[in-house]
Amino acid sequence: MEKVNVAVLGATGAVGRTMIRVLQERHFPMRSLKLLASPHSVGKVIDLGSKSGVVEEFSVAALKDVDLVFGAVDNDLATEYAPLIRRSGALFVDNSSAFRLDPDVPLVIPEINARDIRWHHGIVANPNCATILAMMALSPILKLTPITRMIVSTYQAVSGAGMKGMDELERQIRDPSAAPEVFPFPIAFNVIPQIGEFDEAGISSEEWKMQNEGRRILHEASLQVCCTCVRVPVYRCHSESIYVETHDAVSLQTIRQAAEDCSGIILNEAPYPTPKECTDSDIVMIGRLRRDGACENGLHLWCCCDQLRKGAATNAVQIGEWAWQNGLLKKGV
């Protein structure tokens, strides 16, 4: 198969830089790689291993001959640039939330619903990092029985807010009196039960994403989802405590056996995973699998993953790989 002309949009941010690294690590079949960003980043040099790349400004001209664009920009820029990318003939794999609930845009975790990529019309959306973690962690159970209800509490690292989030934690660790700029309250030595703005019902935007994205990925409109999303003073890797109720009763041993056959996850019960051991890994780690004492079909588990990798960059690259392998880069344009 022919190699691909690739562009990373938002190449200087935390997710963009991780995308570049993942493309190289996975030996993505690139003929060329363009690094695109906003005007203030033009001219920056990014290490590409054996050579360096210079950041260019995004433009229609910069898209010439590009087959695949990985987006790591905010919603406004993704919405502005997406029509230009589609008209250029390239497939846009977008990491923002701009298109995640658009019924004409596939929302994909390749291990779960890769076949949805087949009906793309020039854009494929990358789910929210917390959604990816939850869906991957539940994949062994989903192979055995539908899930009817899930309650999730997230413990999300500051890098989910980008470089500025990590800088703020570092600054406040050094000086606990430093005023918060990125988060609504000091994050060092603290936890903040708010990620994004609250709506009239008191649900944060991050919680709203999780409640709706899982339904799309699983094609289960009736799935009941409730979550509380919390920012914690960890630099990297999200964790989640998940409770689910299943349609059918399944044994813990059956779930453990199913986990062995699931790609991208490891069941770690010796004794449980932590964010520290998941850093810089593409694996979702699961632990503390146990039955609920009050509900016959209720199950609890704990999970962790590096949200910059599988929660963002790696999932996007996997989407690109699947589209390339199945001849879908130009489909629907």
C-alpha positions as CSV (number, residue, x, y, z in Angstrom):
1,M,0.0,0.0,0.0
2,E,1.1,3.5,-0.7
3,K,2.5,5.7,2.1
4,V,0.6,8.6,3.4
5,N,1.2,12.4,3.5
6,V,0.4,13.4,7.1
7,A,-0.1,16.7,8.9
8,V,-0.4,17.3,12.6
9,L,-2.5,20.4,13.3
10,G,-1.7,21.9,16.7
11,A,1.8,20.3,16.6
12,T,3.3,22.4,19.5
13,G,0.8,21.5,22.2
14,A,0.9,18.6,24.6
15,V,-1.4,16.4,22.5
16,G,0.1,17.4,19.2
17,R,3.7,16.6,20.4
18,T,2.5,13.3,21.7
19,M,0.8,12.5,18.3
20,I,4.1,13.1,16.6
21,R,5.9,10.8,18.9
22,V,3.2,8.1,18.6
23,L,3.4,8.3,14.8
24,Q,7.1,7.6,14.9
25,E,6.9,4.9,17.6
26,R,4.2,3.0,15.7
27,H,6.1,3.4,12.4
28,F,3.1,5.0,10.7
29,P,3.4,4.6,6.9
30,M,4.3,8.3,6.3
31,R,5.7,9.6,3.1
32,S,5.9,13.1,4.7
33,L,4.9,14.9,7.9
34,K,3.8,18.5,8.1
35,L,3.7,20.3,11.4
36,L,1.0,22.9,11.4
37,A,0.0,25.4,14.1
38,S,-1.2,29.0,14.7
39,P,0.9,32.0,13.5
40,H,2.6,32.6,16.9
41,S,4.1,29.1,16.7
42,V,5.4,29.4,13.1
43,G,9.2,28.7,12.9
44,K,9.4,26.6,16.1
45,V,11.6,23.5,15.7
46,I,10.3,20.1,16.8
47,D,12.5,17.1,17.3
48,L,11.5,14.3,15.0
49,G,14.2,11.8,16.2
50,S,16.6,11.5,13.3
51,K,15.8,15.0,12.1
52,S,13.9,18.2,13.1
53,G,10.7,19.7,11.7
54,V,9.8,23.3,11.4
55,V,6.3,24.4,12.3
56,E,4.2,26.0,9.4
57,E,1.1,28.1,9.7
58,F,-2.1,26.3,8.8
59,S,-3.4,27.3,5.4
60,V,-5.2,25.8,2.4
61,A,-1.8,25.8,0.6
62,A,-0.2,23.9,3.4
63,L,-2.8,21.1,2.8
64,K,-1.7,20.5,-0.7
65,D,-1.1,16.7,-1.2
66,V,-1.9,15.9,2.4
67,D,-3.9,12.7,2.9
68,L,-4.5,12.7,6.6
69,V,-4.7,15.5,9.2
70,F,-4.6,14.8,12.9
71,G,-6.1,17.7,14.8
72,A,-5.0,18.8,18.3
73,V,-6.6,22.2,18.4
74,D,-9.6,23.7,20.3
75,N,-13.2,23.5,19.3
76,D,-13.3,26.9,17.6
77,L,-10.3,26.2,15.4
78,A,-11.4,22.7,14.6
79,T,-14.8,24.0,13.5
80,E,-13.1,26.7,11.4
81,Y,-10.5,24.4,9.7
82,A,-12.6,21.2,9.2
83,P,-14.4,22.4,6.0
84,L,-11.1,23.4,4.5
85,I,-9.5,20.1,5.3
86,R,-12.5,18.2,3.9
87,R,-12.4,20.2,0.7
88,S,-8.7,19.5,0.3
89,G,-9.5,15.8,0.1
90,A,-7.8,14.8,3.4
91,L,-9.3,12.9,6.2
92,F,-9.5,14.9,9.4
93,V,-9.1,12.9,12.7
94,D,-10.2,15.5,15.2
95,N,-9.3,15.4,18.9
96,S,-11.6,18.4,19.9
97,S,-15.2,17.9,21.0
98,A,-16.5,20.0,18.1
99,F,-17.9,17.0,16.2
100,R,-18.3,14.2,18.8
101,L,-22.0,14.4,18.9
102,D,-22.6,15.2,15.2
103,P,-24.6,12.3,13.8
104,D,-22.8,12.6,10.5
105,V,-19.3,12.1,12.1
106,P,-18.2,8.7,13.5
107,L,-17.0,8.8,17.1
108,V,-14.5,6.0,17.4
109,I,-12.4,3.9,19.7
110,P,-10.8,1.4,17.3
111,E,-10.9,-1.6,19.7
112,I,-14.6,-1.1,20.1
113,N,-16.3,0.4,17.0
114,A,-13.6,0.7,14.3
115,R,-16.2,-0.3,11.7
116,D,-17.9,3.1,12.2
117,I,-15.0,4.6,10.3
118,R,-16.4,3.1,7.1
119,W,-19.2,5.7,6.9
120,H,-17.1,8.8,7.5
121,H,-17.6,11.9,5.3
122,G,-14.1,13.4,5.8
123,I,-14.1,13.7,9.6
124,V,-13.7,11.1,12.3
125,A,-14.0,12.3,15.9
126,N,-11.7,11.2,18.8
127,P,-13.7,10.7,22.0
128,N,-13.0,12.5,25.2
129,C,-10.0,11.1,27.1
130,A,-12.2,10.1,30.1
131,T,-14.7,8.4,27.8
132,I,-11.9,6.4,26.1
133,L,-10.6,5.2,29.5
134,A,-14.1,4.1,30.6
135,M,-15.1,2.3,27.4
136,M,-11.7,0.5,27.2
137,A,-11.9,-0.6,30.8
138,L,-15.5,-1.9,30.3
139,S,-14.7,-3.7,27.0
140,P,-14.3,-7.2,28.6
141,I,-17.7,-6.8,30.2
142,L,-19.2,-5.5,26.9
143,K,-18.0,-8.7,25.1
144,L,-20.2,-10.7,27.5
145,T,-23.3,-8.7,28.2
146,P,-24.8,-5.3,27.5
147,I,-24.4,-2.6,30.2
148,T,-27.6,-1.0,31.3
149,R,-26.3,1.6,33.8
150,M,-22.9,3.1,34.7
151,I,-21.8,5.5,37.4
152,V,-18.3,6.9,37.1
153,S,-16.1,9.1,39.3
154,T,-13.0,10.4,37.5
155,Y,-9.7,11.5,38.9
156,Q,-8.2,13.5,36.1
157,A,-4.6,14.7,35.8
158,V,-3.7,18.3,35.3
159,S,-2.2,17.6,31.9
160,G,-5.7,17.2,30.7
161,A,-5.7,21.0,30.7
162,G,-2.5,21.1,28.6
163,M,0.9,22.5,29.3
164,K,-0.6,25.4,31.3
165,G,-2.3,23.0,33.7
166,M,1.0,21.2,34.4
167,D,2.8,24.5,34.8
168,E,0.1,25.7,37.3
169,L,0.5,22.6,39.5
170,E,4.3,22.9,39.4
171,R,4.1,26.6,40.4
172,Q,1.7,26.0,43.3
173,I,3.8,23.1,44.6
174,R,6.7,25.5,44.8
175,D,4.5,28.3,46.2
176,P,1.2,27.2,47.7
177,S,0.1,30.9,47.8
178,A,0.3,31.2,44.0
179,A,-3.1,32.3,42.7
180,P,-5.0,29.9,40.3
181,E,-5.1,30.9,36.7
182,V,-6.0,27.7,34.8
183,F,-8.2,26.0,37.4
184,P,-11.0,27.6,39.5
185,F,-9.2,26.8,42.8
186,P,-5.6,26.0,43.8
187,I,-4.8,22.5,42.5
188,A,-1.7,21.7,44.5
189,F,-2.6,19.6,47.6
190,N,-6.2,19.8,46.6
191,V,-8.9,18.2,44.5
192,I,-11.4,20.2,42.4
193,P,-14.8,18.6,41.5
194,Q,-15.3,20.7,38.4
195,I,-13.9,20.2,34.9
196,G,-15.5,22.7,32.5
197,E,-18.5,24.9,33.1
198,F,-21.7,23.9,34.9
199,D,-25.0,23.9,33.1
200,E,-28.4,24.8,34.8
201,A,-28.7,21.2,36.2
202,G,-25.2,21.4,37.8
203,I,-23.6,19.1,35.3
204,S,-20.1,20.1,34.1
205,S,-19.2,20.1,30.5
206,E,-16.8,17.2,31.0
207,E,-19.5,15.2,32.7
208,W,-21.9,16.0,29.9
209,K,-19.4,14.7,27.4
210,M,-19.0,11.4,29.2
211,Q,-22.7,10.9,29.6
212,N,-23.4,11.3,25.8
213,E,-20.3,10.0,24.1
214,G,-20.5,6.4,25.5
215,R,-24.0,6.1,24.1
216,R,-22.8,7.0,20.6
217,I,-19.8,4.7,20.7
218,L,-21.8,1.7,21.9
219,H,-24.9,2.6,19.8
220,E,-26.9,2.3,23.0
221,A,-29.2,5.4,23.2
222,S,-30.9,4.0,26.4
223,L,-27.7,3.6,28.4
224,Q,-27.9,5.3,31.7
225,V,-24.8,7.2,32.6
226,C,-24.0,9.4,35.6
227,C,-20.6,10.7,36.4
228,T,-18.6,13.1,38.6
229,C,-15.4,14.5,37.0
230,V,-12.7,15.6,39.4
231,R,-9.3,17.3,38.8
232,V,-6.5,15.9,41.0
233,P,-2.9,17.1,41.6
234,V,-1.4,14.4,39.4
235,Y,0.7,15.5,36.4
236,R,-0.2,12.7,34.0
237,C,-2.6,9.8,33.7
238,H,-6.3,9.7,34.5
239,S,-8.0,7.2,36.8
240,E,-11.6,6.2,37.2
241,S,-13.8,4.4,39.7
242,I,-16.6,2.7,37.7
243,Y,-19.8,1.0,38.8
244,V,-21.9,-0.8,36.2
245,E,-25.1,-2.8,36.1
246,T,-25.2,-5.5,33.4
247,H,-28.1,-7.0,31.6
248,D,-27.0,-10.5,32.3
249,A,-25.2,-11.9,35.3
250,V,-21.5,-12.6,34.6
251,S,-18.9,-14.1,36.9
252,L,-15.7,-12.3,37.8
253,Q,-13.7,-15.2,36.4
254,T,-15.5,-14.9,33.1
255,I,-14.7,-11.2,33.0
256,R,-11.0,-11.9,33.8
257,Q,-10.9,-14.4,31.0
258,A,-12.5,-12.0,28.6
259,A,-9.9,-9.3,29.6
260,E,-7.1,-11.6,28.5
261,D,-8.5,-11.5,24.9
262,C,-9.1,-7.8,24.8
263,S,-6.6,-5.6,23.0
264,G,-5.1,-2.6,24.8
265,I,-6.0,-3.5,28.4
266,I,-4.3,-5.4,31.2
267,L,-6.0,-6.7,34.3
268,N,-3.7,-5.8,37.2
269,E,-4.8,-7.3,40.5
270,A,-1.4,-7.3,42.3
271,P,-2.9,-5.4,43.9
272,Y,-4.1,-2.6,41.6
273,P,-2.9,-0.1,39.0
274,T,-1.9,3.5,39.7
275,P,-1.4,6.5,37.5
276,K,2.4,6.4,38.0
277,E,2.8,3.0,36.4
278,C,0.6,3.9,33.4
279,T,2.6,7.0,32.4
280,D,3.9,6.9,28.9
281,S,2.0,3.7,28.1
282,D,-0.8,2.9,25.6
283,I,-2.3,0.3,27.9
284,V,-5.4,0.8,30.0
285,M,-4.9,-0.9,33.3
286,I,-7.8,-2.4,35.3
287,G,-8.0,-3.5,38.9
288,R,-10.1,-3.9,42.0
289,L,-12.7,-5.8,40.0
290,R,-15.5,-6.9,42.4
291,R,-19.2,-7.5,42.8
292,D,-21.6,-5.0,44.3
293,G,-23.1,-6.1,47.5
294,A,-26.5,-4.5,46.9
295,C,-27.2,-5.2,43.2
296,E,-27.2,-8.7,41.8
297,N,-25.8,-7.6,38.5
298,G,-23.7,-4.8,39.8
299,L,-19.9,-4.6,39.3
300,H,-17.1,-2.2,40.4
301,L,-13.7,-1.7,39.0
302,W,-10.8,0.8,39.0
303,C,-8.8,1.8,35.9
304,C,-6.0,4.1,34.8
305,C,-4.4,5.2,31.6
306,D,-2.2,7.9,30.1
307,Q,-4.7,10.3,28.8
308,L,-2.2,12.0,26.5
309,R,-1.5,8.7,24.7
310,K,-4.5,6.2,24.5
311,G,-6.8,9.0,25.8
312,A,-5.9,11.2,22.9
313,A,-2.9,10.8,20.6
314,T,-2.7,7.0,20.3
315,N,-6.4,6.6,19.7
316,A,-6.3,9.2,16.9
317,V,-3.3,7.5,15.3
318,Q,-5.1,4.1,15.5
319,I,-8.0,5.6,13.7
320,G,-5.7,6.8,11.0
321,E,-4.1,3.4,10.8
322,W,-7.4,1.6,10.4
323,A,-8.6,4.1,7.7
324,W,-5.4,3.6,5.8
325,Q,-5.4,-0.2,6.1
326,N,-9.0,-0.3,4.8
327,G,-8.5,2.2,2.0
328,L,-10.8,4.8,3.6
329,L,-8.6,7.9,3.6
330,K,-10.5,9.5,0.7
331,K,-13.9,8.0,1.3
332,G,-16.8,10.4,1.5
333,V,-14.8,13.5,0.4
